[in-house]
Amino acid sequence: MERKHLRVRTVILSDVHLGTAECKVNEVNHFLRTVRCEKLILNGDIIDGWQLKRAGQWTKAHTRFIRIILKKLEKRGTEVVYLRGNHDDILSAFLPLEFENLRIVEDYIHESPRGRYLVLHGDVFDTVTKNFVFLAHLGDWGYRALLKLNRLYNAWRAWRGQEYWSLSKAIKARVKEAVSHVSNFEVHIAELARARGCTGVMCGHIHTAADKMLGDVHYLNSGDWVESLTAIVEHYDGSFELISFPHFAQDFPMNEEEPAAELIEA
């Protein structure tokens, strides 16, 4: 039976964090296999170099993600734009790079029927990430520990027949400093887009998906594929939509069994 496909003009996703146990790689692979697009924007932290340097995990499913992207480039004629994130910041020394339909850049202007959109990962506004690398790595270690605890808790919930629940998302939603950080981040990103003469901005980094207006600037955050499992799509009429994987899977179910993922220690 032929697979159904979602056909859109552009797909924007970020923060896949390939190389980590928490990456929802089977879900993002299914999403990418199901979507047909003219342009794919990979907005940073697709590969988690920080974790791979320490004790990351690379599976066949992670390699499959790369193959899906290469197939889109080679056989589908998809234009792929890869933006550097902070976890794949090793790319900074080589930017910009361009190979036929593949561009690897620091930031990018996306021309939409609704105007120009500034695309960047967003870590430029994270003082800790940019100026205190040790603290950024320490914070990342704490976040990973929280995600491991979250995995154990959700295994217990699954055993009891309950739905997945994100502990770290709940903490971020309730802690005043975290809420304030997200709000300040959005304001700074919108100000930069306005200064660059853009009507909108697309980013990632903070793992908090969004599609809203900040004054006269259209703010889009593609979220992540660790907890939120979200992406932004641009339809052919120029409208944008924030897609959540659980809702996406209702229309495009994961019918196929994923091949067994052979673990390769990084």
Secondary structure as GFF3:
##gff-version 3
##sequence-region A 1 266
A	DSSP	beta_strand	6	13	.	.	.	ID=ss1
A	DSSP	alpha_helix	25	34	.	.	.	ID=ss2
A	DSSP	beta_strand	35	43	.	.	.	ID=ss3
A	DSSP	alpha_helix	49	54	.	.	.	ID=ss4
A	DSSP	beta_strand	57	58	.	.	.	ID=ss5
A	DSSP	alpha_helix	60	74	.	.	.	ID=ss6
A	DSSP	beta_strand	79	83	.	.	.	ID=ss7
A	DSSP	three_ten_helix	89	94	.	.	.	ID=ss8
A	DSSP	beta_strand	97	99	.	.	.	ID=ss9
A	DSSP	beta_strand	102	105	.	.	.	ID=ss10
A	DSSP	beta_strand	107	112	.	.	.	ID=ss11
A	DSSP	beta_strand	115	120	.	.	.	ID=ss12
A	DSSP	three_ten_helix	123	125	.	.	.	ID=ss13
A	DSSP	alpha_helix	127	131	.	.	.	ID=ss14
A	DSSP	alpha_helix	133	159	.	.	.	ID=ss15
A	DSSP	alpha_helix	167	174	.	.	.	ID=ss16
A	DSSP	alpha_helix	176	195	.	.	.	ID=ss17
A	DSSP	beta_strand	200	203	.	.	.	ID=ss18
A	DSSP	beta_strand	210	214	.	.	.	ID=ss19
A	DSSP	beta_strand	217	221	.	.	.	ID=ss20
A	DSSP	beta_strand	230	234	.	.	.	ID=ss21
A	DSSP	beta_strand	240	244	.	.	.	ID=ss22
A	DSSP	alpha_helix	245	251	.	.	.	ID=ss23
A	DSSP	beta_strand	264	265	.	.	.	ID=ss24
###
